[in-house]
Amino acid sequence: MDRASKTTGQNEFTRQGNRRLSPYAWQAFTFARAFVFVFNFRHAAGVAGLALACASATALAAPRLSCEILQGGSTQTLQVDPVSDPYTVKAVNINDRFRFKAVMVGSASQVDYIKLYAYAWSSGKAVLLHQVRYLTPVPQAQAGPHALTGLHAVYSPELGREMQYGCTLREVTP
């Protein structure tokens, strides 16, 4: 160090202002900082693209209730989409012995509730055997055959006939 540097308080490490690095170290630091910025920008762009793709896929997925009904050795599958008016849904005839009604109220993006009704059909009238309600259920992409309800069994008051049913709420893409 020379005398002029001692009096001004500057040396080869402080000539670049307040930075306490040598010129070579400062260049290496600047290069590394630019590399990290570019890498983080690419990484952030990739994450944003992935999030956008997932959001699009999720936006396209709609809830669908699938109920499997077993009675008298036969199986029926009922596919139910969301409705806004629950009173428009009709009960399905099951072998002229039972009626089954599945109501899913909501929209393509949100299910408000699901109600399931099981009726016995006797003397030309429907007799309510079982009613269940599920509030704000969450659709699943991968679910078992009776993931929402489990397997239910109901019996008619006449002759004790049995009907079994189970439902799953899945996300499906149209």
N, C-alpha and C positions, 0 to 999 in steps of 0.2 A: 504494500500500500504506500502511496506517496503522500506527501504532506498536504496537498490540496484536497485529497479525499478525506483526510482526517478532519480538516477544518469544516468541510461542508457536510460531513456525516454520511457521504455516499461512497459506496464501493461497488465492485463489479456485481454484487448480488442485489443491490438496491437501485440500480440505474433505471430499472423499468417501473419506477414509481414505488408503490407500497408493496409490491410483490417481493417476497423473500426467496425467490428461486433464481438459479442461474439461467441465462438465456436458453441454454439447451434443455434444462429441466422444464422451463416455462413452455417451450415448444412441444415437448413431449406431453406435458399436462394438457395443453390446448388441443393437441391431436386426440388424446384419450377422451377428453370431454366431448369433442365433436363425435367421436366414435360411439360413445355412450348415448349421446342425444339421438344419433341416427338409429342405433340399435333399439333404444326405447321407443322411438317413433314407429319403427317397423313393428315392434312387439305390440305397441298400443293399437296400431292399425289392424294387426292380425286379431287381437282380442276383440276389438270393436267389430270387425267383420264376422268373427265367430258369434258374438252376441247378437248381431243383426240376423245372422242365419238362423240361430236358435229361436229368436223372437218371431221370425217369419214362419218357421216350422211350427212353433207353438200357436201362432195366430191361425194357421191353417188347420190345426188339430181341433176337432170338435168332440164334445162328450156324446157317448152313445151307451144307453143302458141295454144290456143283453140279458134276457131272462130265459132260463131253461126250465120247462114245466114237464113233469113226468106224471102220467096218470093212466092206469089201465094198460100198462105195457107199451104205451106210445110216448114219444117225446116231441114236444113242440118248442121252438125257439122264437122268442118275441124280441124284436129290435125296436127300441123306443128312442126317439129324438126329443130334444127340448121343445116345450110348447109354452106359450104365454098364458093361455086360458085352460085351466085344468078341467073345466066342465065339458069340453069338447071331446075328451078321450072316452072311448067306448070300451066296455069289458069284452074280453075275448072268450068265446065258447070253447070249453075243454071237454070233449067227448060227451056232450049233452048232460054232463053231471055237475060240472063246476064252471065258474066264470073267474077270470083273472084280469085284473086291471093294473097297469103300471103307468104312473103319471110322473113325468120329470118336468118340473117348471123351472124355466130359466132361459138363457140365451146360449149362443154358440161359444161364448167365452166364459160364462159363469152359470153353474147350476145352483139354484136357490134351495130347492128341496126335491126329494123323491118320496112319493107315497105309493105303497103297494097294497092292493086289496085282493083277498081271496074269498069267493062266494061259493056256497053250495047251491045247486039248482034243484029245488024240490017243489012239486005241485005248481009249476009255472012261475015260481017266485025265486028271487035271489035272496039268500040268507047270508049275511056277513059272518064269516068265520074268523078272519084275521085281517088286521090292518096294521101297517107299520109305516113310520115316517123317518126319513134320514135328512137332517138339516145340513146344508152346504157340503155335500160329499165332494171328495176330490177324485177326479178321474185319474186312472193309472194307465201308463203305456203298456205295461206287462202285468197281467193279473190272472189269477186262477179262475176256474169256472164259476165259483160262487164267492168271489172275494168280497163283495159288498155285504151280502146278506147272510152267508152261510146257507145251509140246506134246511128249509122249513118243510114240515109235514102238517097238513090239515086233514080233518076227517069229516065226512058228511054225517048229518044227524040220522039219515036214513041208510041203513045197511052198513054204516061205518066205512064207506069207500075212502080211499086215501089219494091225495094229490100232494106231490112234492114240488117245490120250486126253489130256485136259487138265482141270484142276479149278480152281475158284474158291471161296474161302470168303467168304461175304457175311453181312452183318447183315440179317435180315428181320424185319418186324413181323408178328405173327400176325393 
